[in-house]
């Protein structure tokens, strides 16, 4: 997982600097903490599991970084919050059984998620490899990389979006 995280941040490059970051399904908080350590302006962590919240707080204390930690269902948070972010990291739990919900699919289908992404913002979605109907849901894939059974997608929302060349944001670095 460290290799995957390293590759993600290598691809993001300077885009992290001064970014407002949202880390959904935060787990230990690794994405948001890495972003803060690389110069992100702020980070908000959202997870519903008490052990995850405790781990995030402990890791923030250990690294002496400040952030907002929210214990909430991710979808409820997205519906209730009105904050916007430059970068959103999402690593929803993978479906392990056929009847388990596909939280990655539910997340990209959520119009509330797009409301939290600034016009030149980027969603970095980590999921189990496999297809999602992203184009029909209003997302554009800027980068798609697979590491074993893990797929990492760099996505922008189509609605009202400028192309990367029209923004002041640095481009995604290619491998």
N, C-alpha and C positions, 0 to 999 in steps of 0.2 A: 504494500500500500504506500510505503514511503517513496518507492520508485514512481508510482502513478502520480502521487502528489507533486513530486519533484518535476515530472514532465509537464504537469498542468501549469505550474508556476513558471517554468521555463518558457512555455508557450505564451503565457500572459505578459511576461516581461514587465515593462514600465507601466502597463495598464493598471497595476495594483496600487501604484503610488498615489496617495491622496484619495483613493476610492472609498466610497461608502459601501460596506460589504454586509450581505445577509447570508448567514450559514443556516440552511434548513436541514432538518433531520441531523442535527449537529453531532450527535454521538459524543466523542471526546473533545470536539471543537477544533480538530486538526486543521481544517481548511481556513476557518476564520482566524485562528491564532497564527498560522503561517502568513496569511495576508497582512495581519497587523505587524508581524515581525519584518515584513518586506515593505512597510511604509503606508499601509492603508490608513486612512484617517479615522474611520470608525468600523466597528463590527457589532452586529446583532446576531446572537445565537438563539435558535428556536428548536426545542426538542420537548417531547412530552414525557419522557422517561425520567424518573427521579435519579437513577444512577447516572444517566447521561448528564443531567444538570449538575450533579455533584462533581463529576469528572471534569466538566468544562470549568467550573469555578476553581477546582484544585489546579488545573493546568494554567488558568489565567493567573492565579496567585503565584505559581511556580515561575512563570515567565515574567511576572510583574507587569502584565499588560492590562489595560482597562477595556471593558466592553459591556454591552447590555446582554443579559442572559434572561431569556423568556421561557418559562415552562408553559407550554401550550401545544395543543394539536396544531400542526403546521397549517392545515387548511382553515382552521378557525382563526389563527393568527393572520393569515392572508386576507380573510374576509373583514377582520376588525381593524387592522392597522392601515394607516394612510401614508406611511413612510415610503420613500423611493430610494433606490440603490443603484450604484454603478455596476456592481458585480453581485450575482446571486449564485452561491454554491448550493447544490442539492445532491444529497446522497441517500435517497430513500431506501428503506429496507427492501431487499430483494424478495420476490415471491418464491417461496420454497416448495409449495404444493400447488397443484392445479387450481384449487379453489381460493387461494390467497389473492387478495387484491393487488393489482399492479399499480403501486403508488407512483411510479415514474410516469406512467400513462395518465393517471388521474392528475398529477401535478401539471404536466404540459397542456392538459385540456382545461386547466383552470384559468379563467379570464382574470381572476384576482391576482394571479402570479404576474401577468403582464403589467398590471396596474402598478406594481412595485418596482418595475424595471425602468430606469430612465431611458430616454430615446436612444442614446448611444450605449446603453447598458448591455451586459452580457450575462447569460445564464450558462453556468458550467454544471452539467448534469452527469452524474456518475450512476450507471445502472448496469444490470446484467445485459450482455450482448443480445441483440435482437431488434427487430424493426418496430418503430413507432410511426404513426401517421403524422409526422411533424409539419409537413407542408400544409396539409389540410387543416391543421390546428393553428396556423398562423406563425410558424417558426421557420427560420432559415438556419441551416447548418453551416457554420463557418469552418468547423473542424470536427472530424470524427476519427477517434483513435481507439483501438481495442488492445487491451493488455490482458491476455488469458481470457477469462470469462467476463471481464469488466470492460464496459464500453464507456468512453468519456466523450460527451458531445458539448461543443461550444456553440451556443444558440443565440440568435437575436430575434426579437419579436418583429413581425412584418408590419404591423399597424403603425403608421406614422413614423416609420423608421427612415433614417438616412443611411446611405451606404457607408461602410467604413471609410472610404475615400473622402466623403463629405463631412466627416467629423474630425474633431481635434484629437480623438483617441488614437493611441498607437495601434497598429495592426496586430493581429495574432501572429506570433512567430511560428513558422513552419519548422517541422523536424528535419 
